[in-house]
Amino acid sequence: MRRARVPEGYELFQCKLCPSKGNNQEIRGVGTRMAAYRVCSSCDFWLTCWGYAMLGDRDPDGRRVLRIGGRHYLTWTEEQGFPPEIGYAGVEVRHYVLLNDPTGAVHATHRLWLMGTIPESFRDRMPDNAVFVTEA
């Protein structure tokens, strides 16, 4: 049995946040960052999502972050088109209320991207910030 050749400069390390392993290889352009922070690709993804929470639950393009029932969603605007196929939650209109909005205003989106279930290790940092409602 032949062993796969390890690329020059390849480094495998223990993730600082979970039991997984990380490496310094470029995965969608983030290998250097994962190696610098010593985190695996999954924890790197969830740290990015945590960054949205720290920046007011919006991204620079104006999309709103929703955390509902331990799941992380991102809304998309008409101008941005449709979200990527992976995680796209469908074309139906979804109504939601932001938990920190004292007016209780109901918002609507029909372009919703489910980014995933927030791992237990990140839930205290990213608590729910909204709830889905059935009527506007």
N, C-alpha and C positions, 0 to 999 in steps of 0.2 A: 504494500500500500504506500502510495506516494503522499508525502505531506505537502500541503499548500505552502507556497513560498510567502513568507512574511515580508510585506513592503518595508523598504528602508525607512527608518525613522518611526516605525509603528510603535506605539506605546499603549499598553493595556493597564488600567488602574481600577482600583476599587472606588465606586461612587461614594461621595461623602454623605449622601442623603438617603440612600437605600442599599439593599444587598446586591444590586446589579453591578456589572462591570461597565466601564466606559473606555473609550479610546480616543486618540487624537486624530483619527482619520476624518476627512471632510465628509460630512453627511449634510447635504443641503446647505453647505457653507458654514456650519457651526462647529466643526471639529476643533479648531483652535480655541474657541470659547469653552467648549466642554473640557478640554485639557487644562485650560487656565483655572477653571472653577472646580475641576476634578469631579464632574458629574456625568452620569450616563445620558443618553439621548432623551429618555423619557423625563428625567428630572429637569433637563435643560428646557424641554417643551413647557413643563409646568411652571418653571421659574419665569419663563416669558409670559405665561398667563397671569402669574402673580404680579408681574410688572404692570399689566393692564389695571389690576385692582389698585395698585399704588398710584396710578396716574389718573384716577377718577373714573375708572371703568369705561373708558373710551380709548380707541386707538387714534393715531394721528389723522386717519382718513375720516373720522367721525362715526365710525361704527361703534355701537354700544355693546358692552359686555354684560351678559346676563348669567347669573349663577342661580340655578333653580333646582332644588332637590338633589344637590350635590353634583350637578352636571354643569359644564361650562359651555355657554353658547356665545355666538357673535352675530349681531344683526348686520345686514348689508343694505345699502341704500340703492335706490333705482339707478343712480349714476354709476355705481360700482358693478352693476350687472349681477350675475348669479355667483354664489359661492362655489368653491371647488366641489367636485362630485363627492369626494369622501367627506362624510359628515353632514351633507346637505339634508335639512330636515323637511323639505317639501314646499309646495307652493301655497298651501292653505294659510290664511291669515291667522296669526297667533297674537292674542292680546295678553298684555302683561302689566303689572304694577310694580314700580320700584319701591322697595321696602323703606328707603330713607326719604321718600317724597311725602311730606306732610299733607299735600293736597290729595294724594291718592289717585292722581291722574292715570287714566288707562291709556297705554301706548299700544300701537299695532305694528306688526311687521309680517311680511310674507316671504322674506328672504332670511332664513335663519340657518346658521351653521352650528351643528352640534360638534364641539371640539373634543368632547369625551367626559367620562366620569372622573371627577377630581379624586386623586388618590387620598386615602386616609391621612397620609403624612403631610398633605397640604391643606386639608379641610379647615384647620384652625386659622390659617392665613387667608383663606378664600371662602368665607362663609357665604351663604345665599344672600343675594342682594335684590331679588325679585321673585314674584310668583306669577304663574300663568293664571289668567281668569277666563271664564267661558263666555262672558258677554262684555261688550264695550259700553 
